[in-house]
Amino acid sequence: MPKVTYIEASGASHVIDVDVDENVMHGALYNNLPGILGECGGARSCATCRCTVDAAWAAKVGTPTTHEERESLEGAEGELKPNMRLSCQIDMTDDLDGLVVHLPESQF
């Protein structure tokens, strides 16, 4: 099972197993990880699951894939970074084993 490392704004890190075909947001929510809220349940409308993909993984994960994802990120609080994604839109694959994502200080 692929692992994802979630790094909180405080620097605390959590390594979590995330099933293939599950998304990064659910990996956090199912494990009660602080820092990801996922209020819309993955509908790309709230941006409370946003994360910054570690630079080493940015090319493999890619950029936002839909207009809705881009729009949600642009409307979110805080600085918009080029490697920022909604974690609900990052589906796990074996190729993403070891993925590292950074969580914002606040989702609001």
VEXSE-624266 format. One line per field, with one value per residue: z, x, y of N, C-alpha, C, O in turn; residue in one letter. Coordinates in steps of 0.02 Angstrom, whole numbers, plus 50000, padded with zeros to 5 digits. Layout:
BEGIN
nz	Z, ... $
nx	X, ... $
ny	Y, ... $
caz	Z, ... $
cax	X, ... $
cay	Y, ... $
cz	Z, ... $
cx	X, ... $
cy	Y, ... $
oz	Z, ... $
ox	X, ... $
oy	Y, ... $
residuo	A, ... $
END
This chain:
BEGIN
nz	50000, 49956, 50032, 50108, 50157, 50265, 50303, 50431, 50458, 50570, 50563, 50607, 50558, 50472, 50426, 50320, 50267, 50113, 50020, 49852, 49721, 49810, 49876, 49923, 50017, 50082, 50140, 50242, 50315, 50354, 50446, 50547, 50537, 50580, 50500, 50372, 50313, 50222, 50192, 50089, 50047, 49938, 49822, 49754, 49792, 49907, 49952, 50073, 50088, 50038, 49989, 49979, 49860, 49883, 49814, 49753, 49707, 49628, 49483, 49453, 49513, 49455, 49388, 49438, 49378, 49332, 49289, 49398, 49509, 49496, 49510, 49641, 49716, 49683, 49746, 49879, 50047, 50082, 50010, 49841, 49773, 49643, 49647, 49720, 49768, 49772, 49891, 49878, 49745, 49709, 49664, 49730, 49674, 49640, 49591, 49660, 49784, 49932, 49920, 49966, 50053, 50099, 50226, 50246, 50365, 50406, 50348, 50319 $
nx	50042, 50031, 50121, 50093, 50167, 50117, 50144, 50128, 50097, 50168, 50276, 50269, 50261, 50169, 50158, 50061, 49970, 49891, 49760, 49772, 49691, 49616, 49595, 49709, 49654, 49554, 49637, 49695, 49581, 49520, 49611, 49607, 49689, 49758, 49731, 49677, 49519, 49412, 49277, 49179, 49176, 49248, 49205, 49265, 49239, 49264, 49396, 49454, 49540, 49660, 49830, 50009, 50106, 50255, 50407, 50487, 50395, 50306, 50304, 50267, 50141, 50072, 49980, 49831, 49687, 49562, 49445, 49366, 49443, 49555, 49490, 49438, 49557, 49612, 49521, 49542, 49598, 49753, 49920, 49934, 50014, 50119, 50126, 50017, 49878, 49712, 49686, 49590, 49586, 49696, 49729, 49780, 49912, 50018, 50134, 50143, 50190, 50264, 50241, 50246, 50163, 50126, 50042, 49934, 49942, 49816, 49654, 49563 $
ny	49941, 50110, 50246, 50405, 50554, 50674, 50838, 50946, 51124, 51159, 51078, 50949, 50780, 50652, 50488, 50396, 50255, 50243, 50184, 50120, 50204, 50277, 50443, 50576, 50664, 50585, 50489, 50565, 50607, 50484, 50443, 50532, 50646, 50802, 50961, 50942, 50968, 50946, 50987, 50990, 50861, 50819, 50879, 50980, 51113, 51186, 51200, 51163, 51061, 51085, 51072, 51082, 51012, 50926, 50986, 50889, 50799, 50866, 50869, 50738, 50725, 50830, 50973, 51068, 50984, 51017, 51149, 51183, 51143, 51229, 51353, 51343, 51337, 51463, 51547, 51521, 51555, 51637, 51620, 51575, 51441, 51373, 51232, 51192, 51096, 51025, 50907, 50810, 50785, 50714, 50563, 50410, 50307, 50166, 50223, 50341, 50311, 50359, 50493, 50665, 50789, 50956, 51041, 51183, 51320, 51353, 51305, 51398 $
caz	50000, 49952, 50090, 50099, 50215, 50273, 50348, 50458, 50458, 50629, 50549, 50625, 50499, 50483, 50369, 50321, 50210, 50077, 49969, 49781, 49698, 49859, 49867, 49978, 50068, 50121, 50181, 50302, 50354, 50383, 50499, 50594, 50532, 50583, 50445, 50313, 50336, 50171, 50207, 50034, 50032, 49876, 49765, 49727, 49801, 49970, 49959, 50141, 50087, 49997, 50011, 49932, 49844, 49889, 49749, 49724, 49681, 49590, 49413, 49450, 49532, 49404, 49406, 49442, 49317, 49310, 49301, 49467, 49556, 49491, 49537, 49714, 49742, 49675, 49794, 49947, 50089, 50081, 49949, 49792, 49750, 49581, 49660, 49766, 49741, 49818, 49904, 49854, 49674, 49699, 49673, 49744, 49632, 49664, 49571, 49708, 49849, 49959, 49909, 50023, 50046, 50154, 50243, 50266, 50436, 50415, 50286, 50310 $
cax	50000, 50072, 50123, 50095, 50190, 50083, 50184, 50089, 50132, 50212, 50333, 50253, 50245, 50130, 50162, 49998, 49955, 49831, 49744, 49772, 49626, 49588, 49629, 49751, 49610, 49524, 49690, 49701, 49519, 49509, 49660, 49600, 49747, 49740, 49755, 49635, 49450, 49371, 49207, 49133, 49178, 49284, 49168, 49306, 49204, 49278, 49469, 49477, 49584, 49717, 49897, 50063, 50143, 50327, 50439, 50513, 50338, 50262, 50297, 50231, 50071, 50043, 49945, 49759, 49663, 49497, 49430, 49339, 49499, 49593, 49448, 49436, 49622, 49619, 49478, 49559, 49637, 49825, 49958, 49925, 50079, 50111, 50119, 49962, 49824, 49661, 49706, 49537, 49596, 49756, 49713, 49840, 49933, 50082, 50187, 50146, 50214, 50315, 50219, 50251, 50122, 50131, 49976, 49937, 49932, 49743, 49617, 49518 $
cay	50000, 50171, 50289, 50477, 50592, 50738, 50881, 51003, 51189, 51159, 51035, 50879, 50740, 50591, 50442, 50359, 50211, 50264, 50134, 50137, 50229, 50323, 50507, 50600, 50692, 50531, 50460, 50606, 50606, 50418, 50433, 50588, 50690, 50873, 51002, 50934, 50967, 50914, 51003, 50975, 50790, 50805, 50907, 51035, 51176, 51222, 51208, 51149, 51003, 51104, 51054, 51098, 50952, 50936, 51000, 50826, 50761, 50910, 50848, 50673, 50736, 50874, 51034, 51057, 50952, 51043, 51219, 51189, 51139, 51292, 51406, 51335, 51357, 51535, 51580, 51502, 51600, 51628, 51623, 51521, 51418, 51334, 51160, 51182, 51054, 51000, 50837, 50766, 50774, 50675, 50492, 50371, 50252, 50139, 50270, 50396, 50286, 50404, 50561, 50710, 50849, 51005, 51069, 51254, 51335, 51351, 51293, 51455 $
cz	50000, 50017, 50068, 50163, 50213, 50323, 50367, 50455, 50516, 50617, 50568, 50562, 50519, 50419, 50373, 50258, 50179, 50021, 49899, 49762, 49750, 49848, 49931, 50035, 50112, 50164, 50246, 50346, 50389, 50442, 50549, 50596, 50537, 50521, 50380, 50338, 50287, 50180, 50152, 50014, 49968, 49814, 49732, 49737, 49863, 49981, 50031, 50145, 50048, 50030, 49959, 49922, 49848, 49820, 49715, 49690, 49634, 49518, 49407, 49466, 49481, 49433, 49412, 49375, 49291, 49325, 49374, 49519, 49555, 49524, 49614, 49745, 49738, 49726, 49867, 49981, 50081, 50012, 49904, 49764, 49688, 49593, 49713, 49731, 49794, 49829, 49884, 49781, 49658, 49716, 49681, 49693, 49663, 49647, 49620, 49778, 49872, 49950, 49973, 50007, 50109, 50164, 50263, 50341, 50453, 50348, 50273, 50304 $
cx	50045, 50067, 50125, 50121, 50156, 50124, 50142, 50130, 50181, 50276, 50321, 50235, 50211, 50136, 50101, 49994, 49890, 49819, 49751, 49700, 49588, 49622, 49665, 49709, 49581, 49576, 49699, 49639, 49508, 49556, 49660, 49660, 49726, 49766, 49717, 49564, 49404, 49296, 49158, 49135, 49213, 49251, 49205, 49274, 49224, 49352, 49493, 49517, 49648, 49782, 49947, 50102, 50218, 50358, 50464, 50457, 50294, 50251, 50256, 50157, 50036, 50007, 49870, 49731, 49597, 49491, 49406, 49395, 49539, 49554, 49445, 49501, 49633, 49578, 49494, 49601, 49712, 49855, 49945, 49994, 50069, 50100, 50065, 49907, 49771, 49678, 49652, 49544, 49660, 49740, 49778, 49849, 49997, 50140, 50194, 50168, 50272, 50298, 50224, 50208, 50129, 50063, 49984, 49925, 49857, 49710, 49568, 49558 $
cy	50062, 50212, 50362, 50507, 50660, 50779, 50942, 51067, 51193, 51118, 50962, 50841, 50675, 50549, 50396, 50316, 50234, 50214, 50162, 50153, 50269, 50390, 50528, 50630, 50637, 50496, 50498, 50601, 50539, 50404, 50491, 50634, 50763, 50909, 50995, 50925, 50931, 50926, 50985, 50902, 50772, 50832, 50966, 51103, 51215, 51237, 51198, 51085, 51020, 51085, 51078, 51034, 50968, 50942, 50937, 50786, 50801, 50887, 50784, 50682, 50780, 50934, 51020, 51034, 50978, 51117, 51229, 51186, 51204, 51349, 51402, 51357, 51433, 51574, 51566, 51556, 51586, 51630, 51562, 51503, 51374, 51259, 51146, 51142, 51044, 50926, 50787, 50749, 50736, 50603, 50453, 50316, 50224, 50186, 50328, 50373, 50330, 50478, 50602, 50772, 50891, 51037, 51142, 51262, 51332, 51338, 51351, 51518 $
oz	50040, 50051, 50017, 50217, 50166, 50379, 50325, 50449, 50511, 50655, 50548, 50519, 50573, 50365, 50423, 50203, 50214, 49979, 49887, 49784, 49737, 49815, 49985, 50093, 50174, 50220, 50299, 50406, 50448, 50482, 50587, 50649, 50501, 50493, 50336, 50378, 50307, 50175, 50166, 49968, 49945, 49758, 49688, 49695, 49871, 50018, 50049, 50200, 50027, 50092, 49902, 49970, 49819, 49773, 49653, 49649, 49603, 49494, 49361, 49435, 49464, 49494, 49394, 49322, 49235, 49366, 49406, 49568, 49608, 49561, 49647, 49796, 49785, 49747, 49912, 49949, 50073, 49962, 49928, 49735, 49681, 49552, 49745, 49672, 49853, 49781, 49873, 49756, 49599, 49774, 49642, 49671, 49707, 49683, 49621, 49826, 49838, 49971, 50027, 49954, 50164, 50116, 50294, 50375, 50507, 50296, 50221, 50296 $
ox	50092, 50015, 50155, 50099, 50164, 50136, 50123, 50192, 50232, 50324, 50360, 50200, 50221, 50119, 50091, 50011, 49840, 49863, 49736, 49653, 49533, 49674, 49653, 49726, 49582, 49561, 49709, 49645, 49488, 49544, 49707, 49680, 49680, 49818, 49723, 49550, 49362, 49257, 49101, 49099, 49208, 49267, 49177, 49282, 49202, 49368, 49547, 49528, 49685, 49788, 49929, 50129, 50240, 50338, 50461, 50472, 50249, 50194, 50216, 50115, 49978, 50003, 49848, 49748, 49577, 49527, 49425, 49393, 49555, 49583, 49449, 49501, 49659, 49598, 49464, 49635, 49732, 49820, 49945, 50028, 50017, 50068, 50066, 49893, 49783, 49683, 49667, 49512, 49678, 49737, 49825, 49802, 50026, 50189, 50246, 50164, 50322, 50337, 50208, 50217, 50135, 50030, 50033, 49902, 49838, 49736, 49535, 49529 $
oy	50067, 50212, 50379, 50489, 50698, 50756, 50982, 51064, 51229, 51123, 50918, 50866, 50648, 50573, 50361, 50337, 50245, 50203, 50220, 50118, 50293, 50393, 50501, 50622, 50642, 50475, 50468, 50593, 50537, 50359, 50499, 50659, 50783, 50891, 51038, 50880, 50892, 50879, 50968, 50882, 50715, 50811, 50999, 51148, 51272, 51284, 51221, 51058, 50976, 51083, 51094, 51006, 51017, 50908, 50932, 50742, 50773, 50887, 50776, 50649, 50769, 50943, 50965, 51060, 50963, 51144, 51278, 51224, 51231, 51389, 51454, 51392, 51463, 51628, 51595, 51596, 51528, 51639, 51505, 51546, 51342, 51226, 51094, 51153, 51053, 50888, 50729, 50702, 50727, 50583, 50461, 50283, 50255, 50188, 50361, 50412, 50338, 50521, 50578, 50803, 50865, 51058, 51161, 51217, 51310, 51359, 51352, 51572 $
residuo	M, P, K, V, T, Y, I, E, A, S, G, A, S, H, V, I, D, V, D, V, D, E, N, V, M, H, G, A, L, Y, N, N, L, P, G, I, L, G, E, C, G, G, A, R, S, C, A, T, C, R, C, T, V, D, A, A, W, A, A, K, V, G, T, P, T, T, H, E, E, R, E, S, L, E, G, A, E, G, E, L, K, P, N, M, R, L, S, C, Q, I, D, M, T, D, D, L, D, G, L, V, V, H, L, P, E, S, Q, F $
END
